[in-house]
């Protein structure tokens, strides 16, 4: 979870409220964008899923949802 203090000013709305979902989406694109381009260039199919929590638990939960 991203707290209001952790959200940079540029991700706040006109009222000064923190918008962590925009911040998280931007972090995701910057971190994984280059990797996603390589996957696409290789012609592989993928699905990007953004989740929050303990990585191991989230991966297992997400994997089980697809079965």
Beta strands, then each sheet from edge to edge (+ up, - down):
end
